[in-house]
């Protein structure tokens, strides 16, 4: 990939990161309310967390958190590649 293509990829990844972050923020708002309902029927916070993770909202939160970590790594790799290309004049 040339530097322009790498920059475009970085921008696309940043846009995807923003979208996923916004979705995760919305889920976290609903998570709080739902978690309190679940907590009433459990003995511990950890048990409530496990029940919450089993819900569709909890599952999507987990997916998004791992997606965000992957995007962060990929953005870092793109930046590193661009720096190397800059140093070596490619």
C-alpha positions as a Python dict, from the first residue, in 0.01 Angstrom:
ca = {
    (1, 'X'): (0, 0, 0),
    (2, 'X'): (119, 349, -70),
    (3, 'X'): (104, 624, 194),
    (4, 'X'): (-219, 766, 51),
    (5, 'X'): (-392, 428, 69),
    (6, 'X'): (-266, 376, 424),
    (7, 'X'): (-394, 719, 526),
    (8, 'X'): (-733, 641, 373),
    (9, 'X'): (-740, 310, 560),
    (10, 'X'): (-657, 493, 884),
    (11, 'X'): (-943, 736, 825),
    (12, 'X'): (-1185, 452, 751),
    (13, 'X'): (-1077, 272, 1068),
    (14, 'X'): (-1123, 591, 1272),
    (15, 'X'): (-1476, 629, 1133),
    (16, 'X'): (-1555, 266, 1216),
    (17, 'X'): (-1413, 318, 1566),
    (18, 'X'): (-1635, 621, 1619),
    (19, 'X'): (-1946, 434, 1503),
    (20, 'X'): (-1873, 138, 1729),
    (21, 'X'): (-1799, 368, 2023),
    (22, 'X'): (-2132, 547, 1978),
    (23, 'X'): (-2315, 214, 1963),
    (24, 'X'): (-2134, 92, 2274),
    (25, 'X'): (-2221, 412, 2462),
    (26, 'X'): (-2590, 359, 2383),
    (27, 'X'): (-2572, -1, 2502),
    (28, 'X'): (-2395, 103, 2822),
    (29, 'X'): (-2683, 338, 2905),
    (30, 'X'): (-2933, 53, 2871),
    (31, 'X'): (-2692, -179, 3050),
    (32, 'X'): (-2712, 20, 3373),
    (33, 'X'): (-3088, 1, 3397),
    (34, 'X'): (-3103, -366, 3300),
    (35, 'X'): (-2816, -458, 3534),
    (36, 'X'): (-2998, -310, 3834),
    (37, 'X'): (-3303, -523, 3750),
    (38, 'X'): (-3086, -834, 3723),
    (39, 'X'): (-2897, -750, 4045),
    (40, 'X'): (-3220, -762, 4247),
    (41, 'X'): (-3242, -1135, 4173),
    (42, 'X'): (-2879, -1229, 4234),
    (43, 'X'): (-2659, -1268, 4539),
    (44, 'X'): (-2349, -1086, 4410),
    (45, 'X'): (-2243, -820, 4160),
    (46, 'X'): (-2031, -1079, 3979),
    (47, 'X'): (-2334, -1304, 3935),
    (48, 'X'): (-2533, -1008, 3799),
    (49, 'X'): (-2247, -931, 3559),
    (50, 'X'): (-2250, -1288, 3430),
    (51, 'X'): (-2626, -1278, 3377),
    (52, 'X'): (-2594, -942, 3203),
    (53, 'X'): (-2322, -1078, 2974),
    (54, 'X'): (-2560, -1355, 2866),
    (55, 'X'): (-2824, -1109, 2740),
    (56, 'X'): (-2825, -988, 2377),
    (57, 'X'): (-2720, -641, 2497),
    (58, 'X'): (-2436, -790, 2700),
    (59, 'X'): (-2323, -1005, 2408),
    (60, 'X'): (-2318, -705, 2175),
    (61, 'X'): (-2117, -504, 2431),
    (62, 'X'): (-1857, -780, 2440),
    (63, 'X'): (-1843, -792, 2059),
    (64, 'X'): (-1798, -416, 2037),
    (65, 'X'): (-1527, -407, 2303),
    (66, 'X'): (-1323, -666, 2113),
    (67, 'X'): (-1393, -490, 1783),
    (68, 'X'): (-1265, -163, 1930),
    (69, 'X'): (-948, -332, 2057),
    (70, 'X'): (-886, -477, 1713),
    (71, 'X'): (-941, -142, 1543),
    (72, 'X'): (-700, 25, 1789),
    (73, 'X'): (-432, -231, 1703),
    (74, 'X'): (-492, -189, 1331),
    (75, 'X'): (-476, 192, 1354),
    (76, 'X'): (-148, 158, 1544),
    (77, 'X'): (-9, -70, 1273),
    (78, 'X'): (-111, 176, 1000),
    (79, 'X'): (59, 462, 1188),
    (80, 'X'): (374, 256, 1238),
    (81, 'X'): (382, 161, 871),
    (82, 'X'): (342, 524, 770),
    (83, 'X'): (629, 627, 1001),
    (84, 'X'): (855, 359, 854),
    (85, 'X'): (764, 469, 502),
    (86, 'X'): (840, 828, 597),
    (87, 'X'): (1180, 739, 742),
    (88, 'X'): (1281, 530, 442),
    (89, 'X'): (1123, 762, 188),
    (90, 'X'): (885, 506, 38),
}
